Amino acid sequence: MISKAIKGKDFTDQNLYVGIDVHHKSWAVSIYSDEFELKTFSQQPDVDQLISHLQTHYPRGKYHLAYEAGFSGFWIQRSFAHKGLNCQVIHPADIPSSDKENKRKTDKVDCRKIARGIKNGDLNAIYIPDEQMEADRLLVRARGKIIQDLTCVKNRIKAFLKIRGIAIPDSFKTSRWTQRFIKWLYEINIGEGSGKAALLAYIEEAEFLISREKRLQLAIKELSGTERYALGMHLLSSVPSIGLIAGMTLLTEIGDIKRFNKLDHLCSYCGLTPNCHSSGETERIYGMSRRGNPFIKTILIECAWMALRKDPALLLYYKELLPRMHPNKAVVKVARKLLNRIRYVLINQKEYVTGVSA
């Protein structure tokens, strides 16, 4: 049953649960009371328009709003909070959904699920960083995106050379492209015309991305020396394998590490927990969960491989795991150990001391 709001009615002290399915060109909105669904409609993606609708049709009510985390980030939540309204951002996978709703998915179905989840108390809001930390996080992520683009361009150049039967000299076969190597690329004699134009386009793009990566690297280094991050970077730099990019990724992505009461909670946030299926006497554990922060997960796995060369305790732990599991699975457990050390260092504000006990 859907009830229409009565014009002029006073909703003082009455709870109204508003689920928003956010899209670029429109929002699907569903409003529930404690008893039933009141209204579901579509509107322009505008915070003020929705607030005006609520205040006009349901004046002086207690509004509880929520929407899924996604492309829109946190500006919607901040806009509602600035207007004095309670708005939560929800992990999409945590919204209860029936099999019918999964198979007949629409915007109206999605916003109803969110509103119903708020009303039933089934939803937990995700952590929202302050605007400055979000900007710092985007800076570190931007450098990662540039590196990905640069890797693609490098692979295109290598593929181009293979197609033309041109071998790269052994002296240049390193992961880092020097000015000498780029000069060699420019001097390759493949004649004039289409082939030369294509190769020059790739080389110029690579040079552009290299210069941008250096600029972002410098900006991140300057950011690491600010009051907000200086102590954390000093502490993290004492942990084997943690450098500038890894340290700033951890600090900007995790934020306040004290918000995690247990290591398991932090591991879950970082994506270092396995998928499992247990039924009766059967229990299966397989693969890492796709939940969690992918930026931290990638950094931690890379650091875990490097830490094996620098920390005897982690190396011994890794060797103990090898007889009973694949190296890639063993290094995930090493990453959990490494994350536990990072957590201890940041919470207790003590430098890491390399030991011999795992």
N, C-alpha and C positions, 0 to 999 in steps of 0.2 A: 504494500500500500504506500502511495506517495501522497504526501500532504502538501498543499500549496500554502505559502506564507501569507498571512493576513496582514494587509497594510495597516500600519499603526499599532500593531501588537507589540507589547513590551516583553522582550526576552531576557530581562535582567536575571542574572545568576543561572541561566540555563546554558548547558553545554551544547556547542555546535561543532561538529567534527567535519573538517573540510579536507577532502583528498584532491590533489591536483596532479593531473598527468601532463607534464610539461613537454611542449614541442616548440620548434622554432617559430611556426606561424600561428599556432593556436594552443590554448589550454583547455583540457577537459576537466570540469570541476564537478564534484559530487559533495553534497551537504547532507549530513546525518544529524539527527537529534539522538537523545538517549533511547528513544523508542523505535524510530524507523527512519527511512530515507525521506528527505524533504524535497530535494531537487537535484537534478543532474543536467548540466548544460555545457556549451562550449563558448569561449570568449577569446578576445584578443590577448596576446601574452603581455598583460599589463597588471602590475601589482595594485596600483591605485584603482583601477576599474573593479577588481575583485573586492577590495576593501569597501568601495562605494556600494557595491551590490549587497554585501553582508550587512552593512550599517543601515541600508535602506529597507531591506526585507526582513532582517533579523536584528533590530536595534538593541544595543546594550547586552548582547549575548556574550558568553565566554567562548571565543573562537580558538579552536585547536586545528592548526593547519599542518600539512605535511606533503612532501613530494619526493620522488625518487632522485637519488644522486645520479648525475649524468653529465651531458655536455654543457649544461647551463651553469655548472659550478655552484657557488654559494651566494651569488648576488641576490637571488630571490629571497632566500632566508634572511639575509642582512637587511633587505628592503622592508620586509614585514616586521623584523625586530625593531628597526628604526621608527616604525609607526606604532610600536607598542604591542604588536601581536605575536603570539607564540607560534613559531613555525619550526618544524623539524625536517631534517633531511634523512631519508631512509635508504638503506642498502636495498636495491631491487630484489635480491635473492631472499631477503628476510620477510617479504610481504606474503602472508598466507594466501594460498590460491588453490582452488579445487581443480580437478581434472577437466571439468567442463570449461572452466575459465581459461585454462591453458590451451585448450583446443579451439576455443572461440574467442580469441583475444581481440579486443577493440579498445579504443581510448576510454570509452565510457565504463567498460568493465574494469580497466586498470584504476581509474580514479575512484570507483566504488570500492575496490579492494583496499585502497589506501585509507579512505574514510572509515570503512568498517574496521580496519586494523587499529586505527587510532581509538575508535569508540570501545573496542574490546580490550585495549591495552596490550595488543600483541606486538607492537612495533617498538624498536629501540633506535633512538637517533644516533647517527654517526658523529664522530668528532669533527668540529668545524674550526679550522685554524683562523687566527686573526688575519686581517688583510695584508699586513706586512709580511707575515710568514708565508702566506699564500703567494705573494709576489716573489719572495726569495725562492720558494719551491719551484715556481715557473722558470726562474732564471736557470736553476740547476737542470731542470728537465729540458730546457731549450738547448743546452749544450749537448745533452744526450741525443736529441733529435738531429742536431747538426752532424754528430758523429755517425749516426745511422745513414744519413744522406750521403756523407762523404764515403762511407764504406761502399754504398751502391755505385757511386761514380768511379771509385777505384776499380771495382769489379768490372764495370763496363770498359774501362781502359784496358785492363788485362785481357778481357775477352776480345777486344778489338785487335790487340797485338797478336793473340793466338790465331785469329782468323787470317791475319796477314803473314803468319809464319815468322813473327819477330820475337826472339827470345830475350828476356830481361837478363842482363848480366848478373852474375852471382853476387857481385859487390853491392847491388841494389836490392837484393831479395830480403828486405826487412819490412816489418810492419809499419814503420814510420817513413814517410816520404820526405826526403831532404830536398833542398834547393838544387843540389847536384843532379838528383834523379829527375826532377821536373825539367831541368835544363836539357838532360839527355832525351826526354820525351819530345821536347820542342825540336831537337836536332835530328830526329828520326827521318830518314829519307824515304818517303813513300810517294814522292812526286806531288804535283799540284792537282787541284780538282776536288772532287767530292770526298775522297778518302782523307785528304789533308784537312779539309774543312770540318769533317766529323771529329777527327782526332783533336783538333784545336779547340773545338767546342767542349769536349770532355775535359781537356787539360785546364782550360780557363775556369770551368765550373769547379773543378777540384781545387784550384788556387783560391777561388772565392770562398769556398767552404772552409778551407784551412785557415784563411785569415779571420773568418767569423768565429771559428772554434777558438783561436788564440785570444780573440777579444773577449769572448765569454769566459774563458779560463781565467783571464786577468780580473774580470769583474767578480767572479766567484772567489778568487783569492782575496780581493779587497773586502768582500762581504764576510769572509771567514775571520777577518781581523777586527770586526766590529764588536761592540760590547756584548751584543746578544749571543754571539757564537764563539768568541775568542776562547773562553774557558773550555767549552765543550770540545772545540777542535784540538786544544792543547791536550786534553785528556784522551781523546780518541786517537791522536797521533802516537800515543804510547802503546796502542794495541797493534800487534803484528799485522801487517797487510793493509792497515787503514791509512789512506792518504787523503789528499785534499778533496777529491771528488767523492770518494766513498764517505768521508766524514761529513761533508756538507749535505750529501744525499740523506744520510741517517738523521742528521739534526733537523733538516727542513721537513722531511716526510713524517718523522715520528712526533716532533714537537715536544710536548712535556712528557717525558718518559715515565714520570711518577703516576700518570693516569692509568697505567697498567699495573694492577694489583699483583699479578702473577706472571711468571715467565711464559706460561702456556698462553695467556692472553696476548702477550707481545708476539709470540711465535705465530699465533693465528693471524694477527694484524699484518705480519710480515710475509705471510703465505708459506710458512714452514711447517704446516700440519698436513697429515696424509688424509686421503679419502678413505672411508671405511664403510663396510656393510656387514651388519651383524644381525642374524636371525636364528633363534634357537641355539643349537650347538655349532652353527656355522659362523665363522667370523673371517672376513676378508679385508685386508688392508692393501690398497693399491694407489700408487702415484701420489704426487703432491696436489693439494687442493688448488683450484684456480681462484679461490677467494684470496683476499689479502692484497697488499700493496705490491704490484709487480716491479716497481722501481727498486724497492728495498730488497725484494727477493733476488733480483738479478745481481745487485751489488754484493749481497751477503754470500752468494754462491761463488762469485769471482774471488772475493776476499778469502773464503774458506780454502780454495785451492792454493792461494798464495801463502796463507798462514801455515800450511803444512810444511813449508820449507823453512819457516822462521820460528815456529813454536814446537819444541820437542814434545810437550804434553799432548797437543792436538795431533801430532804425527803418530804417537804411540796409540792414541785412541782410534785413529783412522786404520792403522795396521791391525788392530784387534777386530775391527768390523769387516775387513776384506774377506776373510775365509767364509763368511756366511751371507754376504750380499754384494751386489754390483758396486763398483767404485762410485758411480753417479749417485747411488742411494746412500752410500757411506758418507759422501761429502755433504749431503743434506744434514745428516746428524752432526757432522763437524760444524756446519753453519749454525746449528742450534746452540752448540757449545760456545761458539764464537759470539753469538748474540747474547748469551748469558753473561759472558765477560764484559761485553759492551754495556749491558744493562747495569752491572755492578759498578763499573767505572763511573758512569754518568750519575747514578743515584748517590753513591758514596763520595763522589768527587775525589777519587784517588787514582793515581796513575797505575797503569797495568804493569805487573811484574811477571815476566816470563818464567814459568815454573816447569817442573818435570812431572807433575801429577795431573792427570786428566780430570 
